[in-house]
């Protein structure tokens, strides 16, 4: 069985609807047939054994038909139970073991906190209210709560997961490719407080390429270097960028900047980063900074003049003049 959760539940619904309709038609038709065939016409032959109220009929020859009808019904019911169980197993575990399916999916941690939804992607990128996902790709949700009980739900995707403080509830969904460009509502299905009904979010379904572009933009850092007068600094320093959570480390000299600005786009994991700006000619004071990357970064650093170096240069000039 392959497909989305919507496909699975629609198939279950249509199968039960079709069989229920068929059984209903047969039962009603057979009832009407018997009511007509055995109606009281007042023309019974003398001595004919007619059923009476409160008495069981005897001498009938319908035992085989009754046994056959019960047997067919049992086979249909058991088959439905087995088939439905298999379909629901797929909903619980769409892969060949669960772990592989989750590893191949886009993993998102969802946190409910009165009264909003917060999302953290496996890359460390975070967002609030709007959950962006690629169409046609499986999304694995890990739901929890930061305060009280909530329930994360996307009705259009047939998704619901309990969000309980200190616990995680896993589920998945896959938006159909035909839904690209759509926005669907995210709701809380657990009464959680005064503003429960307003605890809503938006599922933004994007083309796969569009989603990749958005994620690349979120994993981009831009740095601008200025002096104390607000002018761009184009030489005399080296910027080092180091991740505390991955093995990423990059060094960029002033010559790699474009008029004092550089854009770093080869980052694969957000999180805590250390930034160091070291002067190469002693003209400026070194700069050290630390920040938590949860989305696109655009930082401006101001370099202060190295007063010690300036004083030393002035002393050398004065000594030379005196000589």
C-alpha positions in Angstrom: 0.0 0.0 0.0 1.4 3.4 -1.0 0.0 6.9 -0.9 -0.9 9.6 1.6 -3.0 9.4 4.7 -5.8 11.1 2.8 -5.7 8.3 0.2 -5.8 5.6 2.9 -8.8 7.0 4.8 -10.6 7.8 1.6 -10.2 4.2 0.5 -11.4 2.8 3.8 -14.4 5.2 3.7 -15.3 4.3 0.1 -15.0 0.6 0.7 -17.2 0.7 3.8 -19.7 3.1 2.1 -19.9 0.8 -1.0 -20.4 -2.4 1.0 -22.8 -0.8 3.4 -24.9 0.6 0.5 -24.9 -2.8 -1.2 -25.9 -4.7 2.0 -28.6 -2.1 2.7 -30.0 -2.5 -0.7 -30.0 -6.3 -0.5 -31.6 -6.3 3.0 -34.3 -3.8 2.1 -35.1 -5.5 -1.2 -35.3 -8.9 0.4 -37.5 -7.6 3.1 -39.8 -5.9 0.6 -39.9 -9.1 -1.5 -40.9 -11.3 1.5 -43.4 -8.8 2.7 -45.0 -8.9 -0.7 -44.7 -12.6 -1.3 -46.1 -13.6 2.0 -48.7 -10.9 2.5 -52.0 -11.8 3.9 -54.5 -12.0 0.9 -57.2 -13.6 2.9 -57.2 -16.5 0.4 -55.4 -19.2 2.5 -56.4 -22.8 1.9 -58.2 -24.6 4.6 -55.8 -26.3 7.0 -52.8 -24.4 5.7 -50.2 -23.9 8.5 -49.8 -20.1 8.8 -47.4 -18.4 11.2 -49.0 -17.0 14.3 -47.8 -14.2 16.5 -45.7 -15.5 19.4 -45.0 -18.9 17.8 -41.9 -20.0 16.0 -42.5 -21.4 12.6 -41.8 -25.1 12.1 -41.2 -27.3 9.1 -39.3 -24.7 7.2 -36.6 -25.6 4.6 -34.5 -22.4 4.8 -31.8 -23.7 7.0 -29.2 -23.9 4.3 -30.0 -20.4 3.1 -29.7 -19.1 6.6 -26.4 -20.9 7.1 -25.1 -19.6 3.8 -26.0 -16.0 4.6 -24.3 -16.2 8.0 -21.2 -17.7 6.4 -21.0 -15.1 3.7 -21.5 -12.3 6.2 -18.8 -13.7 8.5 -16.3 -13.9 5.6 -17.0 -10.4 4.5 -16.7 -9.0 8.1 -13.4 -10.9 8.8 -12.0 -9.8 5.4 -12.9 -6.2 6.2 -11.3 -6.4 9.6 -8.0 -7.8 8.2 -7.9 -5.4 5.3 -8.7 -2.3 7.5 -6.1 -3.4 10.0 -3.4 -3.6 7.3 -4.4 -0.1 6.0 -4.1 1.3 9.5 -0.8 -0.4 10.1 0.5 1.5 7.0 -0.8 4.7 8.6 1.1 3.9 11.8 4.3 2.8 9.9 4.5 3.7 6.2 8.0 2.2 5.8 9.6 -1.2 6.1 10.4 -0.7 9.7 9.6 2.9 10.7 13.2 4.1 11.2 14.0 4.1 7.5 10.8 5.9 6.6 11.5 8.5 9.2 15.1 9.0 8.1 14.0 9.5 4.5 11.3 12.1 5.5 11.4 15.7 6.4 11.5 15.7 10.2 9.8 18.6 12.1 9.5 19.0 15.9 6.2 20.7 16.7 5.7 22.4 20.1 2.4 23.7 21.3 2.5 26.6 23.7 -0.5 28.5 24.7 -1.7 29.6 22.3 0.6 29.1 19.3 2.5 26.4 17.3 6.2 26.5 17.0 8.2 24.4 14.5 11.8 23.3 14.4 13.1 21.6 11.3 15.9 18.9 11.3 18.2 21.6 10.0 17.7 23.7 13.1 15.6 26.3 11.3 12.6 27.5 13.4 9.3 29.1 12.5 6.1 30.1 14.3 2.5 29.6 13.1 3.4 28.7 9.5 4.6 25.2 8.7 6.2 25.0 5.3 6.5 21.6 3.6 7.3 20.3 0.2 4.5 18.7 -1.9 4.9 15.0 -2.6 7.4 14.4 0.2 6.7 12.7 3.5 6.8 14.9 6.6 7.4 13.2 10.0 6.0 15.2 12.9 7.3 14.9 16.5 4.7 16.7 18.7 5.2 17.9 22.3 4.0 20.8 24.5 5.6 23.5 26.5 2.9 24.0 29.0 -0.5 22.1 29.0 -2.0 19.4 26.9 -2.6 20.3 23.3 -3.4 18.2 20.1 -1.8 19.1 16.8 -4.1 18.5 13.9 -4.3 19.2 10.2 -7.9 18.2 9.1 -7.2 18.3 5.4 -4.3 15.9 5.8 -6.1 13.6 8.3 -3.4 14.3 10.9 -3.8 14.4 14.7 -1.1 14.0 17.3 -1.2 14.6 21.1 1.1 17.3 22.3 1.8 16.5 26.0 4.5 18.2 28.2 7.6 16.0 28.6 6.4 13.5 26.0 6.6 13.1 22.2 3.9 11.8 19.9 5.0 10.9 16.3 2.9 10.9 13.2 3.3 11.7 9.5 1.6 13.1 6.5 2.3 13.7 2.8 0.7 16.5 0.9 -0.2 15.6 -2.6 1.7 17.2 -5.5 -1.6 18.7 -6.7 -1.9 20.6 -3.5 1.3 22.7 -4.1 0.6 26.4 -3.5 -2.3 25.7 -1.1 -2.6 26.8 2.5 -4.4 24.6 4.9 -5.5 25.2 8.5 -3.7 23.8 11.5 -5.8 23.5 14.7 -5.6 22.5 18.3 -8.0 19.6 19.0 -7.5 19.6 22.8 -9.3 22.1 25.0 -6.3 23.9 26.4 -7.5 27.2 27.8 -9.3 30.5 27.3 -8.0 31.1 23.7 -8.1 27.4 22.6 -10.2 28.2 19.5 -7.7 30.8 18.3 -4.7 28.4 18.6 -4.4 28.0 14.8 -1.6 27.8 12.3 -1.1 27.5 8.6 0.3 24.6 6.5 2.0 26.1 3.5 2.5 23.5 0.8 5.3 24.4 -1.6 6.8 22.9 -4.7 9.8 20.8 -3.8 12.2 23.2 -5.6 10.5 26.2 -4.0 10.8 24.6 -0.5 14.5 23.8 -1.1 15.1 27.4 -2.1 13.3 28.7 1.0 15.4 26.4 3.2 18.6 27.5 1.5 17.7 31.1 2.2 17.0 30.3 5.9 20.5 28.7 6.1 22.2 31.8 4.7 24.3 34.3 6.7 25.2 37.8 5.6 27.9 39.8 7.3 28.7 43.5 6.9 31.9 45.1 8.3 31.9 48.8 9.1 34.2 51.2 10.9 33.1 53.6 13.7 32.0 56.2 11.1 29.6 53.7 9.4 31.9 53.3 6.3 32.4 49.8 4.9 35.8 48.3 5.7 37.2 46.5 2.7 40.7 45.3 4.0 42.7 44.4 7.0 40.7 41.6 8.6 39.7 38.0 8.5 36.3 36.5 9.6 36.1 33.0 11.1 32.7 31.3 11.4 32.5 28.1 13.6 29.5 26.0 14.5 29.2 24.6 18.0 26.8 21.8 16.9 28.4 20.6 13.6 31.8 20.3 12.0 31.3 23.5 10.0 34.1 26.0 10.1 34.9 28.7 7.5 37.5 31.5 7.2 37.0 34.5 4.9 39.5 37.2 4.2 38.6 40.8 3.4 39.4 40.2 -0.2 36.5 37.7 -0.4 34.0 40.4 0.8 32.1 42.5 -1.7 32.5 46.1 -0.5 32.6 45.0 3.1 29.8 42.4 2.8 29.9 38.6 2.4 27.1 36.0 2.1 27.8 32.5 3.4 25.4 30.1 1.8 27.1 26.7 2.3 25.7 26.1 5.7 23.7 22.9 6.3 22.9 23.1 10.0 21.6 26.0 12.1 22.3 26.4 15.8 24.9 28.1 17.9 27.8 29.8 16.0 30.9 31.6 17.0 32.1 34.6 14.9 35.6 36.0 15.2 37.0 39.0 13.3 40.8 39.2 13.5 42.6 42.2 12.1 45.5 41.3 9.8 47.4 44.6 10.1 46.7 45.6 13.7 44.6 48.5 12.7 41.4 47.3 14.4 40.5 45.6 17.6 39.4 42.0 17.3 35.7 41.1 17.5 34.2 38.0 19.1 30.5 37.2 19.0 28.1 34.3 19.5 24.6 33.9 18.2 21.9 31.2 17.8 20.9 30.8 14.2 17.2 29.8 13.8 16.7 31.5 10.4 18.3 33.8 7.9 21.1 35.9 9.5 22.1 39.4 8.6 24.7 40.9 10.9 26.6 44.1 10.9 29.8 44.4 12.9 31.6 47.7 13.7 35.4 47.5 14.0 37.0 49.8 16.5 40.4 51.3 16.0 43.2 49.7 17.8 44.3 52.6 20.1 47.4 50.7 21.3 48.6 50.3 17.8 47.8 53.9 16.9 49.6 55.2 20.0 52.7 53.1 19.1 52.7 54.4 15.5 52.4 58.0 16.8 55.3 57.4 19.2 57.5 56.0 16.4 56.6 59.0 14.2 57.4 61.4 17.0 60.7 59.6 17.8 61.7 59.8 14.1 60.8 63.5 14.0 62.9 64.2 17.1 65.9 62.4 15.6 
